[in-house]
Amino acid sequence: MAVTVLTVAIIVAALVIRTAVAELRAPGSARRQWAFLTDRRAWAVAAGTALVLGAFGWATAGPTAALWAALAGLLVASLIGPGGKGD
């Protein structure tokens, strides 16, 4: 379990570092990259993804799969991004 937590933390840290480097190159880019955190549709898709992957992962790999499911939900939400067709 400790290795899983450490691995997920390293991946999240890499995403944050990537955002910081992009912000240094182009001010304001971090706000655009993390705008999905305020989007309800992105949160709904992330929750659905995490729930499905978490349930399947828990059944096959045990409770450590919940962390990977949460990370997958975050990554899916970042891909969905804010807004929709009208934005």
C-alpha positions in Angstrom: 0.0 0.0 0.0 2.8 2.4 0.8 4.4 1.9 -2.6 1.0 2.7 -4.3 0.5 5.9 -2.3 4.1 7.0 -3.0 3.7 6.3 -6.8 0.4 8.2 -7.0 1.9 11.1 -5.1 4.9 11.2 -7.5 2.5 11.3 -10.5 0.5 14.1 -8.9 3.7 16.0 -8.1 4.9 15.6 -11.7 1.6 17.1 -12.9 2.0 20.1 -10.5 5.6 20.6 -11.7 4.5 20.5 -15.3 1.9 23.2 -14.5 4.5 25.3 -12.8 6.9 25.1 -15.7 4.1 26.0 -18.1 3.2 29.0 -15.9 6.7 30.3 -16.0 6.7 30.1 -19.8 3.3 31.5 -20.3 1.7 33.4 -17.4 -2.0 32.5 -16.9 -1.6 29.0 -18.3 -2.0 27.3 -15.0 -5.4 28.7 -14.5 -6.4 27.3 -17.9 -4.9 23.9 -17.2 -6.7 23.5 -13.9 -10.0 25.2 -14.8 -11.6 21.7 -14.9 -11.6 21.7 -11.1 -14.5 24.2 -11.2 -16.5 22.4 -13.9 -19.5 20.3 -12.8 -19.5 18.2 -15.9 -15.8 17.3 -15.5 -16.4 16.4 -11.9 -19.4 14.2 -12.8 -17.3 12.3 -15.5 -14.4 12.0 -13.0 -16.7 10.6 -10.3 -18.2 8.1 -12.7 -14.8 7.0 -13.9 -13.4 6.7 -10.4 -16.5 4.8 -9.3 -16.4 2.3 -12.1 -12.7 1.8 -12.1 -12.6 1.7 -8.3 -15.3 -1.0 -8.1 -13.7 -3.1 -10.7 -10.2 -2.6 -9.3 -11.3 -3.3 -5.7 -12.8 -6.6 -6.8 -9.7 -7.6 -8.7 -6.7 -5.9 -6.9 -8.0 -4.9 -3.5 -8.3 -1.5 -1.8 -5.1 0.0 -3.3 -7.0 0.2 -6.6 -9.1 3.0 -5.1 -6.1 5.4 -5.3 -5.4 4.5 -8.9 -9.1 5.0 -9.7 -9.1 8.4 -8.1 -6.0 9.4 -10.1 -7.7 8.1 -13.3 -10.8 10.2 -12.5 -8.6 13.3 -12.1 -6.9 12.7 -15.4 -10.2 12.1 -17.2 -11.6 15.3 -15.7 -8.6 17.2 -17.0 -9.1 15.8 -20.5 -12.8 16.7 -20.4 -11.9 20.2 -19.4 -14.3 23.1 -18.6 -17.2 24.2 -20.7 -19.0 22.5 -23.5 -20.2 23.1 -27.0 -21.5 26.6 -26.2 -18.3 27.9 -24.6 
